[in-house]
Amino acid sequence: MTNRDKFGYQPIPLCDGHIHITFAHPVDTTVKILDDTMTWYDCERIAILGLQQDSKNTADPGNNLKALYCKSRLNETYPDRRVYAFSGIYHYYDVRDTAEGYLAQAKALWEMGFDGVKILDGKPKMRKNLGRRLDDPIFDPFYAYLQEHDIPVTMHLGDPPEYWDINKISEYALKVGWYCDETYPTLEEMRGEVLGILDKFPRLRLTMAHFFFLSQNLEACADLFTRYPTLCFDLTPGGEMFENFSKRPDDWRAFFIRFADRISLGTDTYNYDLHDNPADYGNGADLARTNLVRKYLEWREPFTHPWYGTLNPLGLDTDTLTKIYRGSMIHRLGEPRMIHFSAAADNLAEMRKLHDSGVLSGDTEESKLLERQNFDTMMTYFQKGNDQ
Ligand SMILES: [Zn+2]
């Protein structure tokens, strides 16, 4: 029994391009969680998006390497599955951030065998901390390198428009500090920065996560896809997007059919430790993002979601679903890249230094201890492994 059997979904294996492993576990536990997650959700392929810093200003300098480690461990165990690893980037948030430094990060991640890059700096709080535009010239050599090497980029930009409105923002978002007052750039300004990147690097293989938070404006989405032929969106909730789609289901169905090659599955599934009860992955609004996406795309009758109310689903045909669930990601990523173990070991040593010196490190003694153990586990593996 898997999630597909439980809900009667179509028998299409999934390629989930948006998985995170930011919960603090021994890294081998994370490998097992991902293994169980793939089995339960019928995932044939997943992309793990590394994040060395997040919007709550916590740092996990080993997170990229954990993504690479999980990729390696799972791919050597399951020849019929494909696991990809995307690398985050990190900042010092001071004069140590330089164009050369960002370029060096791009070169290092590509040499190690990552399959793409994840940029989270468009999350409003991170963009504010960054203190510079996302298309600032400091990033030009970095993006030029990504474009030159055809490196896929998944970028988070913005948040739901309600987060800029104190009267409309949800209680949860307010509580976790995601309200954007006048000290933040507006959503429109930040979108302009992404277009600034694309105008400089028009062949950049950019996927905007969460549908670019643009699901309230179908015409703008169509216009962007037409103007920028390499631009894609992923469907990672942002559950508000399904509320917006639900207002014009017929128009959005036509849009999804027309642009199925440019839209890919993502879920923001994390390394939740559910021990030996993988069926629990499908329970609870927070854990059930895959089900929100699948129900919305596949089902034909309106259904109720605890957070988003009554949703009018698209009931897409098998062909369109197959493109969104598999084709878009396989076309974008090809086969997982070979891992260069000695380069990974070198980078791990560098990240460990940043961690141990406190430049980038978790905030509690307990988390530091766990991370040291994780660095040891990964170092042993990368040092003795042969390139694969
Ligand atoms: Zn994410």
Boltz pocket constraint, residues with backbone or C-beta under 6 A from the ligand:
constraints:
  - pocket:
      binder: B
      contacts: [[A, 18], [A, 20], [A, 209], [A, 236], [A, 268]]
      max_distance: 6.0
